[in-house]
Amino acid sequence: MSDEAPKPVRIGLLGRGNVGAAFAELLSDRAGAVEAATGRRPELAGVLTRSEGDFSDILARSDLIVELMGGTDPARQYVLDAMRAGRPVVTANKQLLAQHGDELFAVAREAGVQLRFEAAVAAVIPIIRTIQESFGVTRIEKVVGIVNGTTNFILSEMGASGAAYGEVLKEAQRLGYAEADPSDDVTGADAAAKMAILARLAFHTPVDLTEVPYEGIESIQPDDLAYAKELGLSLKLLGVAERRDGGISVRVFPCFLYGGHPLAPIEGPFNAVMVEAPAINEVTMSGPGAGGLQTASAVLGDVVSILAGDTPVHETRTQLPIVADVPSSFYLHLEVADQPGVLAQVATVLGDHEISVKSVVQRGIGADARLVMVVHECLESRFAAAVRALSELEYLRAPARYIHVVEEEF
Ligand SMILES: NC(=O)c1ccc[n+]([C@@H]2O[C@H](COP(=O)([O-])OP(=O)(O)OC[C@H]3O[C@@H](n4cnc5c(N)ncnc54)[C@H](OP(=O)(O)O)[C@@H]3O)[C@@H](O)[C@H]2O)c1
């Protein structure tokens, strides 16, 4: 047996921004703990930014690459080159994984190296590890997540203060919860990329990001939130990935939840993910979904897993089709003339489409009235047809507004 101390692990760091700088500091602070846990002391072999370092040089001097640059170009090429050169890779880059997952996993398999990406979804919440490892052979039926902290902060504030979307967005930007260009977050695109990653892992199937429809929160009106409160509902931007009719459905949309739902209490810039399977019932994890130090902590956890030799399962076992038309319950907001018989006409249209009403709130507004209701679950195509029929009623004063509702009781 050799008495020689094990060699340090040389880490090549691509990107030293919010997360990269926090990672470099955490790595130095926790080097002793990493050594105690894995037997090898980590050290930085080199850092690449736009103004320092050379990728080939850093790769040659590293045992493991940590990619914290963001974007897909040149990050994709660097990650592929690193894996082909036999280096395991840790990344926090959700767009890279969501857009190029097939290619990246194939190369990781061919090269026999690990590709870890815990921080790419819900930052510090260990949801990737849980789905890949703890639930790696569990038949997961559904994953529901609040996977974007910016939109959760905005919706929580709108609900609490009654302020309009634009006003709350400015406040979120002032507090650093929203970027100067918030479009990726508020349109639901960021959440769609994260749900594509979770769905791939949960259902062991390739998920094409272009097949993940998403809606954002820009058109949410403060009065929708106020009426919904009366109906016992709170609003979240939800990502839902579920098995349906032999295929899967993966989508992102604003959605009302009843108070008993495990995700209903998640307020502010937090994330939470709920996994459902017969063998586990329902498991929900919540925590900070962003932040330099928090994200860096998840990245360091991945480094430790690689050094410890744990191999995650990222097999795609089958190609499941995307099912586009799925059932949902809806909140429906109608402005109508305040005249006898109008409610009956609305009820008739809904009845004709086999849609039944769960609860209604009615308010007078001058000569008009607002009818706000929750309808029971029906196929989305059927609900869309009912909304089209309602828009033809002569008593309707403004286009119908509607938002998904999760009706499930917990
Ligand atoms: N921030 C969070 O809370 C959070 C949470 C979860 C996941 N993530 C993910 O973590 C990753 C990093 O995010 P971040 O917030 O740390 O980003 P950031 O602050 O913008 O930092 C990016 C870093 O990468 C470097 N970089 C970018 N393009 C480069 C290029 N073409 N060549 C060389 N260097 C380049 C930048 O160099 P310069 O310094 O020279 O500009 C900078 O150091 C992203 O994938 C992000 O999605 C972030």
The ligand as an SDF file (V2000), in Angstrom:
LIG
                    3D

 48 52  0  0  0  0  0  0  0  0999 V2000
  -27.7160   33.2990  -10.6600 N   0  0  0  0  0  0  0  0  0  0  0  0
  -28.4710   32.3460  -10.1350 C   0  0  0  0  0  0  0  0  0  0  0  0
  -29.0920   32.5160   -9.0910 O   0  0  0  0  0  0  0  0  0  0  0  0
  -28.5820   31.0120  -10.8360 C   0  0  0  0  0  0  0  0  0  0  0  0
  -29.4230   30.0230  -10.3220 C   0  0  0  0  0  0  0  0  0  0  0  0
  -29.4890   28.7620  -10.9370 C   0  0  0  0  0  0  0  0  0  0  0  0
  -28.7330   28.5470  -12.0730 C   0  0  0  0  0  0  0  0  0  0  0  0
  -27.9420   29.5410  -12.5700 N   0  0  0  0  0  0  0  0  0  0  0  0
  -27.1500   29.2580  -13.7770 C   0  0  0  0  0  0  0  0  0  0  0  0
  -25.7690   29.4070  -13.4680 O   0  0  0  0  0  0  0  0  0  0  0  0
  -25.0680   29.8380  -14.6400 C   0  0  0  0  0  0  0  0  0  0  0  0
  -24.2590   31.0940  -14.3120 C   0  0  0  0  0  0  0  0  0  0  0  0
  -25.1470   32.1170  -13.8920 O   0  0  0  0  0  0  0  0  0  0  0  0
  -24.6020   33.4960  -13.2800 P   0  0  0  0  0  0  0  0  0  0  0  0
  -25.7870   34.1710  -12.6980 O   0  0  0  0  0  0  0  0  0  0  0  0
  -23.4150   33.2560  -12.4390 O   0  0  0  0  0  0  0  0  0  0  0  0
  -24.1450   34.2650  -14.6260 O   0  0  0  0  0  0  0  0  0  0  0  0
  -23.2660   35.5700  -14.7380 P   0  0  0  0  0  0  0  0  0  0  0  0
  -23.2190   36.3100  -13.4470 O   0  0  0  0  0  0  0  0  0  0  0  0
  -23.7220   36.2800  -15.9720 O   0  0  0  0  0  0  0  0  0  0  0  0
  -21.7590   35.0150  -15.0100 O   0  0  0  0  0  0  0  0  0  0  0  0
  -21.3900   34.4020  -16.2010 C   0  0  0  0  0  0  0  0  0  0  0  0
  -19.8760   34.1780  -16.2020 C   0  0  0  0  0  0  0  0  0  0  0  0
  -19.5440   33.4390  -17.3650 O   0  0  0  0  0  0  0  0  0  0  0  0
  -18.5790   34.1570  -18.1270 C   0  0  0  0  0  0  0  0  0  0  0  0
  -18.8550   34.0060  -19.5630 N   0  0  0  0  0  0  0  0  0  0  0  0
  -20.0450   34.1730  -20.1950 C   0  0  0  0  0  0  0  0  0  0  0  0
  -19.9040   33.9570  -21.5100 N   0  0  0  0  0  0  0  0  0  0  0  0
  -18.6050   33.6700  -21.7060 C   0  0  0  0  0  0  0  0  0  0  0  0
  -17.8240   33.3500  -22.8500 C   0  0  0  0  0  0  0  0  0  0  0  0
  -18.3700   33.3150  -24.0750 N   0  0  0  0  0  0  0  0  0  0  0  0
  -16.5230   33.0650  -22.6730 N   0  0  0  0  0  0  0  0  0  0  0  0
  -15.9510   33.1150  -21.4670 C   0  0  0  0  0  0  0  0  0  0  0  0
  -16.6250   33.4190  -20.3360 N   0  0  0  0  0  0  0  0  0  0  0  0
  -17.9310   33.6900  -20.4670 C   0  0  0  0  0  0  0  0  0  0  0  0
  -18.7370   35.5990  -17.7320 C   0  0  0  0  0  0  0  0  0  0  0  0
  -17.5320   36.2530  -18.0090 O   0  0  0  0  0  0  0  0  0  0  0  0
  -17.2950   37.8190  -17.7230 P   0  0  0  0  0  0  0  0  0  0  0  0
  -17.1340   37.8960  -16.2190 O   0  0  0  0  0  0  0  0  0  0  0  0
  -16.0170   38.1240  -18.4320 O   0  0  0  0  0  0  0  0  0  0  0  0
  -18.4990   38.5100  -18.2510 O   0  0  0  0  0  0  0  0  0  0  0  0
  -19.0780   35.4610  -16.2420 C   0  0  0  0  0  0  0  0  0  0  0  0
  -17.8930   35.3330  -15.5000 O   0  0  0  0  0  0  0  0  0  0  0  0
  -26.1420   30.0390  -15.7180 C   0  0  0  0  0  0  0  0  0  0  0  0
  -26.2300   28.8810  -16.5250 O   0  0  0  0  0  0  0  0  0  0  0  0
  -27.4200   30.2220  -14.9090 C   0  0  0  0  0  0  0  0  0  0  0  0
  -28.5800   29.8530  -15.6330 O   0  0  0  0  0  0  0  0  0  0  0  0
  -27.8360   30.7610  -11.9950 C   0  0  0  0  0  0  0  0  0  0  0  0
  1  2  1  0
  2  3  2  0
  2  4  1  0
  4  5  1  0
  4 48  2  0
  5  6  2  0
  6  7  1  0
  7  8  2  0
  8  9  1  0
  8 48  1  0
  9 10  1  0
  9 46  1  0
 10 11  1  0
 11 12  1  0
 11 44  1  0
 12 13  1  0
 13 14  1  0
 14 15  2  0
 14 16  1  0
 14 17  1  0
 17 18  1  0
 18 19  2  0
 18 20  1  0
 18 21  1  0
 21 22  1  0
 22 23  1  0
 23 24  1  0
 23 42  1  0
 24 25  1  0
 25 26  1  0
 25 36  1  0
 26 27  1  0
 26 35  1  0
 27 28  2  0
 28 29  1  0
 29 30  1  0
 29 35  2  0
 30 31  1  0
 30 32  2  0
 32 33  1  0
 33 34  2  0
 34 35  1  0
 36 37  1  0
 36 42  1  0
 37 38  1  0
 38 39  2  0
 38 40  1  0
 38 41  1  0
 42 43  1  0
 44 45  1  0
 44 46  1  0
 46 47  1  0
M  CHG  2   8   1  16  -1
M  END
$$$$
